[in-house]
Amino acid sequence: MKKRNLFMSSTLMCGLFCLAFTFDNEGIHWLWKDSEPIAIVLGIATIILLVFWFRNAKIVRTESQK
């Protein structure tokens, strides 16, 4: 049975949530325009999770070659 990579899904979710937009009658707006520190924290979390994702993929790849 193949293990699911939780780092991949959490990285994608944080990254997409960081780039989220809202739509209203006035147009399209970035979700975090009033609170940019939240977007910065989400961006940093995305980068950290991306590093964990690649490290985990490397470990899984080396284990599968044995």
Helices and strands as residue ranges (DSSP letters): H 6-18, E 21-24, E 27-30, H 36-65
